[in-house]
């Protein structure tokens, strides 16, 4: 099986994100990918998304982590992460990977599924340790994925993105290097 090729201007090639509106995260071998699907993308979106100062953090409620990304003032998104659908051996391998801190962010036009920008970044190991600790607790706490989803929905009903942001410790990432 070959690797997916992601190119700005092409159709977003990841079928695991099909049908998503808003934002979503998917675990990878090396951490996770996050995608923001929005119809409101400014013309300068690629530069803003790739080079704007990024802040990221975790809001946790009932053993469900919501990862938040704030890129400049233009892009704000949050997504819950659950492990409860994963087989235990795969979840354990992901949780035990000490090098897992690479995150790929994708900005996608939700009207036509065109990839507008890509940003790859390393997140702090403290952030990843906190995320993994929360996910370990989640995996051991919920007997089924249905229970985890109920808790997730309950949190989303009680806390909007602004409320989550107000209760979150953020880490800062500034893009350095290549033009």
Phi and psi in degrees as GROMACS dihedral restraints (atoms count N, CA, C in turn):
[ dihedral_restraints ]
;  ai    aj    ak    al  type     phi  dphi    fc
    3     4     5     6     1   -83.3    20    10
    4     5     6     7     1   168.5    20    10
    6     7     8     9     1   -81.3    20    10
    7     8     9    10     1   149.3    20    10
    9    10    11    12     1   -74.7    20    10
   10    11    12    13     1   143.5    20    10
   12    13    14    15     1  -109.0    20    10
   13    14    15    16     1   124.2    20    10
   15    16    17    18     1  -106.0    20    10
   16    17    18    19     1   121.2    20    10
   18    19    20    21     1  -131.5    20    10
   19    20    21    22     1   129.7    20    10
   21    22    23    24     1   -59.7    20    10
   22    23    24    25     1   133.4    20    10
   24    25    26    27     1    97.4    20    10
   25    26    27    28     1   -15.0    20    10
   27    28    29    30     1   -95.3    20    10
   28    29    30    31     1   168.4    20    10
   30    31    32    33     1   -63.7    20    10
   31    32    33    34     1   136.0    20    10
   33    34    35    36     1   -60.5    20    10
   34    35    36    37     1   121.5    20    10
   36    37    38    39     1   -88.1    20    10
   37    38    39    40     1     5.0    20    10
   39    40    41    42     1   -99.2    20    10
   40    41    42    43     1   103.6    20    10
   42    43    44    45     1   -66.7    20    10
   43    44    45    46     1   -17.5    20    10
   45    46    47    48     1   -66.2    20    10
   46    47    48    49     1   -18.6    20    10
   48    49    50    51     1   -97.6    20    10
   49    50    51    52     1     2.2    20    10
   51    52    53    54     1   -57.2    20    10
   52    53    54    55     1   136.8    20    10
   54    55    56    57     1    81.3    20    10
   55    56    57    58     1     0.5    20    10
   57    58    59    60     1   -78.5    20    10
   58    59    60    61     1   138.1    20    10
   60    61    62    63     1  -122.4    20    10
   61    62    63    64     1   152.6    20    10
   63    64    65    66     1    82.6    20    10
   64    65    66    67     1  -118.4    20    10
   66    67    68    69     1  -142.7    20    10
   67    68    69    70     1   158.2    20    10
   69    70    71    72     1  -155.5    20    10
   70    71    72    73     1   156.1    20    10
   72    73    74    75     1  -125.8    20    10
   73    74    75    76     1   143.8    20    10
   75    76    77    78     1  -129.9    20    10
   76    77    78    79     1   133.4    20    10
   78    79    80    81     1   -71.0    20    10
   79    80    81    82     1   144.4    20    10
   81    82    83    84     1  -124.0    20    10
   82    83    84    85     1   178.6    20    10
   84    85    86    87     1   -63.1    20    10
   85    86    87    88     1   -31.9    20    10
   87    88    89    90     1  -104.4    20    10
   88    89    90    91     1     4.5    20    10
   90    91    92    93     1   153.0    20    10
   91    92    93    94     1  -108.5    20    10
   93    94    95    96     1  -159.1    20    10
   94    95    96    97     1   159.6    20    10
   96    97    98    99     1  -108.1    20    10
   97    98    99   100     1   145.3    20    10
   99   100   101   102     1  -131.6    20    10
  100   101   102   103     1   137.8    20    10
  102   103   104   105     1  -127.9    20    10
  103   104   105   106     1   139.1    20    10
  105   106   107   108     1  -111.7    20    10
  106   107   108   109     1   121.8    20    10
  108   109   110   111     1  -109.1    20    10
  109   110   111   112     1   116.2    20    10
  111   112   113   114     1  -148.6    20    10
  112   113   114   115     1   147.3    20    10
  114   115   116   117     1   -87.6    20    10
  115   116   117   118     1   -11.4    20    10
  117   118   119   120     1  -101.2    20    10
  118   119   120   121     1    78.7    20    10
  120   121   122   123     1  -114.7    20    10
  121   122   123   124     1   115.9    20    10
  123   124   125   126     1   -67.6    20    10
  124   125   126   127     1   159.7    20    10
  126   127   128   129     1   -58.6    20    10
  127   128   129   130     1   -36.0    20    10
  129   130   131   132     1   -87.4    20    10
  130   131   132   133     1    19.4    20    10
  132   133   134   135     1   -56.9    20    10
  133   134   135   136     1   -42.6    20    10
  135   136   137   138     1   -58.1    20    10
  136   137   138   139     1   -49.1    20    10
  138   139   140   141     1   -65.6    20    10
  139   140   141   142     1   -45.4    20    10
  141   142   143   144     1   -60.6    20    10
  142   143   144   145     1   -43.8    20    10
  144   145   146   147     1   -69.0    20    10
  145   146   147   148     1   -42.3    20    10
  147   148   149   150     1   -76.4    20    10
  148   149   150   151     1   -35.3    20    10
  150   151   152   153     1  -114.9    20    10
  151   152   153   154     1    -9.8    20    10
  153   154   155   156     1   -67.9    20    10
  154   155   156   157     1   152.0    20    10
  156   157   158   159     1   -62.1    20    10
  157   158   159   160     1   129.6    20    10
  159   160   161   162     1  -109.6    20    10
  160   161   162   163     1   137.6    20    10
  162   163   164   165     1  -121.5    20    10
  163   164   165   166     1   146.9    20    10
  165   166   167   168     1  -146.9    20    10
  166   167   168   169     1   151.3    20    10
  168   169   170   171     1  -163.4    20    10
  169   170   171   172     1  -179.7    20    10
  171   172   173   174     1  -127.5    20    10
  172   173   174   175     1   125.8    20    10
  174   175   176   177     1  -103.2    20    10
  175   176   177   178     1   126.1    20    10
  177   178   179   180     1  -121.3    20    10
  178   179   180   181     1   136.4    20    10
  180   181   182   183     1  -147.9    20    10
  181   182   183   184     1   129.9    20    10
  183   184   185   186     1    53.7    20    10
  184   185   186   187     1    41.7    20    10
  186   187   188   189     1    64.6    20    10
  187   188   189   190     1    19.7    20    10
  189   190   191   192     1  -112.5    20    10
  190   191   192   193     1   113.6    20    10
  192   193   194   195     1   -85.3    20    10
  193   194   195   196     1   134.8    20    10
  195   196   197   198     1  -110.1    20    10
  196   197   198   199     1   115.5    20    10
  198   199   200   201     1   -86.5    20    10
  199   200   201   202     1   130.4    20    10
  201   202   203   204     1  -115.2    20    10
  202   203   204   205     1   137.0    20    10
  204   205   206   207     1  -124.2    20    10
  205   206   207   208     1   132.5    20    10
  207   208   209   210     1  -125.3    20    10
  208   209   210   211     1   115.6    20    10
  210   211   212   213     1  -115.3    20    10
  211   212   213   214     1   111.1    20    10
  213   214   215   216     1    57.0    20    10
  214   215   216   217     1  -143.2    20    10
  216   217   218   219     1  -109.3    20    10
  217   218   219   220     1    -1.1    20    10
  219   220   221   222     1   -85.7    20    10
  220   221   222   223     1   -33.0    20    10
  222   223   224   225     1  -126.7    20    10
  223   224   225   226     1   113.8    20    10
  225   226   227   228     1  -129.9    20    10
  226   227   228   229     1   120.5    20    10
  228   229   230   231     1  -147.9    20    10
  229   230   231   232     1   153.1    20    10
  231   232   233   234     1  -136.8    20    10
  232   233   234   235     1   148.7    20    10
  234   235   236   237     1  -149.0    20    10
  235   236   237   238     1   137.7    20    10
  237   238   239   240     1   -79.0    20    10
  238   239   240   241     1   153.9    20    10
  240   241   242   243     1  -126.4    20    10
  241   242   243   244     1   129.4    20    10
  243   244   245   246     1  -127.3    20    10
  244   245   246   247     1   147.3    20    10
  246   247   248   249     1  -108.1    20    10
  247   248   249   250     1    -4.0    20    10
  249   250   251   252     1   -64.7    20    10
  250   251   252   253     1   -19.2    20    10
  252   253   254   255     1   -84.1    20    10
  253   254   255   256     1   -18.0    20    10
  255   256   257   258     1   -78.4    20    10
  256   257   258   259     1   142.7    20    10
  258   259   260   261     1   -60.8    20    10
  259   260   261   262     1   146.1    20    10
  261   262   263   264     1   -55.8    20    10
  262   263   264   265     1   -40.0    20    10
  264   265   266   267     1   -65.6    20    10
  265   266   267   268     1   -37.6    20    10
  267   268   269   270     1   -71.7    20    10
  268   269   270   271     1   -42.9    20    10
  270   271   272   273     1   -61.4    20    10
  271   272   273   274     1   -44.3    20    10
  273   274   275   276     1   -63.0    20    10
  274   275   276   277     1   -42.2    20    10
  276   277   278   279     1   -60.7    20    10
  277   278   279   280     1   -43.0    20    10
  279   280   281   282     1   -65.3    20    10
  280   281   282   283     1   -46.3    20    10
  282   283   284   285     1   -64.5    20    10
  283   284   285   286     1   -30.6    20    10
  285   286   287   288     1   -91.4    20    10
  286   287   288   289     1     0.5    20    10
  288   289   290   291     1   -78.4    20    10
  289   290   291   292     1   106.3    20    10
  291   292   293   294     1   -71.9    20    10
  292   293   294   295     1   -16.6    20    10
  294   295   296   297     1   -96.7    20    10
  295   296   297   298     1     5.6    20    10
  297   298   299   300     1   -79.2    20    10
  298   299   300   301     1    89.8    20    10
  300   301   302   303     1  -144.5    20    10
  301   302   303   304     1    17.1    20    10
  303   304   305   306     1   -92.2    20    10
  304   305   306   307     1   127.3    20    10
  306   307   308   309     1  -122.7    20    10
  307   308   309   310     1   132.4    20    10
  309   310   311   312     1  -107.1    20    10
  310   311   312   313     1   127.8    20    10
  312   313   314   315     1  -110.9    20    10
  313   314   315   316     1   135.6    20    10
  315   316   317   318     1  -124.1    20    10
  316   317   318   319     1   134.5    20    10
  318   319   320   321     1  -108.1    20    10
  319   320   321   322     1   118.5    20    10
  321   322   323   324     1  -126.0    20    10
  322   323   324   325     1   133.7    20    10
  324   325   326   327     1   -74.3    20    10
  325   326   327   328     1   113.7    20    10
  327   328   329   330     1   -69.6    20    10
  328   329   330   331     1   -17.0    20    10
  330   331   332   333     1   -73.4    20    10
  331   332   333   334     1   -34.2    20    10
  333   334   335   336     1  -132.9    20    10
  334   335   336   337     1     3.6    20    10
  336   337   338   339     1    63.5    20    10
  337   338   339   340     1    26.4    20    10
  339   340   341   342     1   -83.3    20    10
  340   341   342   343     1   131.5    20    10
  342   343   344   345     1   -75.1    20    10
  343   344   345   346     1   118.5    20    10
  345   346   347   348     1   -97.1    20    10
  346   347   348   349     1   -27.0    20    10
  348   349   350   351     1  -164.3    20    10
  349   350   351   352     1   156.1    20    10
  351   352   353   354     1  -132.8    20    10
  352   353   354   355     1   139.8    20    10
  354   355   356   357     1  -140.3    20    10
  355   356   357   358     1   127.0    20    10
  357   358   359   360     1  -110.6    20    10
  358   359   360   361     1   138.2    20    10
  360   361   362   363     1  -154.0    20    10
  361   362   363   364     1   153.2    20    10
  363   364   365   366     1   -92.0    20    10
  364   365   366   367     1   131.7    20    10
  366   367   368   369     1   -98.3    20    10
  367   368   369   370     1   160.2    20    10
  369   370   371   372     1   -64.1    20    10
  370   371   372   373     1   148.3    20    10
  372   373   374   375     1   -66.2    20    10
  373   374   375   376     1   -31.7    20    10
  375   376   377   378     1   -61.9    20    10
  376   377   378   379     1   -43.8    20    10
  378   379   380   381     1   -58.1    20    10
  379   380   381   382     1   -49.0    20    10
  381   382   383   384     1   -65.0    20    10
  382   383   384   385     1   -39.6    20    10
  384   385   386   387     1   -61.0    20    10
  385   386   387   388     1   -43.6    20    10
  387   388   389   390     1   -63.4    20    10
  388   389   390   391     1   -42.4    20    10
  390   391   392   393     1   -62.4    20    10
  391   392   393   394     1   -47.3    20    10
  393   394   395   396     1   -64.8    20    10
  394   395   396   397     1   -39.8    20    10
  396   397   398   399     1   -62.2    20    10
  397   398   399   400     1   -42.4    20    10
  399   400   401   402     1   -63.8    20    10
  400   401   402   403     1   -41.4    20    10
  402   403   404   405     1   -69.7    20    10
  403   404   405   406     1   -33.9    20    10
  405   406   407   408     1   -60.9    20    10
  406   407   408   409     1   -46.7    20    10
  408   409   410   411     1   -61.2    20    10
  409   410   411   412     1   -43.4    20    10
  411   412   413   414     1   -58.9    20    10
  412   413   414   415     1   -47.2    20    10
  414   415   416   417     1   -62.9    20    10
  415   416   417   418     1   -35.2    20    10
  417   418   419   420     1   -86.3    20    10
  418   419   420   421     1   -19.4    20    10
  420   421   422   423     1   -84.5    20    10
  421   422   423   424     1   -44.8    20    10
  423   424   425   426     1   -91.9    20    10
  424   425   426   427     1   131.0    20    10
  426   427   428   429     1   -76.4    20    10
  427   428   429   430     1   -22.3    20    10
  429   430   431   432     1  -148.8    20    10
  430   431   432   433     1   162.9    20    10
  432   433   434   435     1   -64.0    20    10
  433   434   435   436     1   -35.0    20    10
  435   436   437   438     1   -59.1    20    10
  436   437   438   439     1   -41.5    20    10
  438   439   440   441     1   -63.3    20    10
  439   440   441   442     1   -42.8    20    10
  441   442   443   444     1   -64.2    20    10
  442   443   444   445     1   -41.6    20    10
  444   445   446   447     1   -64.9    20    10
  445   446   447   448     1   -38.8    20    10
  447   448   449   450     1   -61.0    20    10
  448   449   450   451     1   -44.4    20    10
  450   451   452   453     1   -63.4    20    10
  451   452   453   454     1   -42.0    20    10
  453   454   455   456     1   -59.9    20    10
  454   455   456   457     1   -48.8    20    10
  456   457   458   459     1   -62.7    20    10
  457   458   459   460     1   -39.5    20    10
  459   460   461   462     1   -61.5    20    10
  460   461   462   463     1   -40.7    20    10
  462   463   464   465     1   -66.0    20    10
  463   464   465   466     1   -43.2    20    10
  465   466   467   468     1   -63.3    20    10
  466   467   468   469     1   -30.4    20    10
  468   469   470   471     1   -72.2    20    10
  469   470   471   472     1   -32.0    20    10
  471   472   473   474     1   -89.1    20    10
  472   473   474   475     1   -28.2    20    10
  474   475   476   477     1  -129.8    20    10
  475   476   477   478     1   120.9    20    10
  477   478   479   480     1   -86.2    20    10
  478   479   480   481     1   177.4    20    10
  480   481   482   483     1   -59.0    20    10
  481   482   483   484     1   -42.1    20    10
  483   484   485   486     1   -61.1    20    10
  484   485   486   487     1   -41.2    20    10
  486   487   488   489     1   -66.1    20    10
  487   488   489   490     1   -37.5    20    10
  489   490   491   492     1   -65.0    20    10
  490   491   492   493     1   -44.5    20    10
  492   493   494   495     1   -58.5    20    10
  493   494   495   496     1   -42.5    20    10
  495   496   497   498     1   -64.4    20    10
  496   497   498   499     1   -21.8    20    10
  498   499   500   501     1  -109.6    20    10
  499   500   501   502     1    18.6    20    10
  501   502   503   504     1  -118.8    20    10
  502   503   504   505     1   139.4    20    10
  504   505   506   507     1   -83.6    20    10
  505   506   507   508     1   129.0    20    10
  507   508   509   510     1  -109.4    20    10
  508   509   510   511     1   148.5    20    10
  510   511   512   513     1  -108.6    20    10
  511   512   513   514     1   152.7    20    10
  513   514   515   516     1  -113.2    20    10
  514   515   516   517     1   137.8    20    10
  516   517   518   519     1  -129.4    20    10
  517   518   519   520     1   124.3    20    10
  519   520   521   522     1  -113.4    20    10
  520   521   522   523     1   132.6    20    10
  522   523   524   525     1   -70.0    20    10
  523   524   525   526     1   130.5    20    10
  525   526   527   528     1  -127.9    20    10
  526   527   528   529     1   158.3    20    10
  528   529   530   531     1   103.7    20    10
  529   530   531   532     1  -128.2    20    10
  531   532   533   534     1   -66.5    20    10
  532   533   534   535     1   150.3    20    10
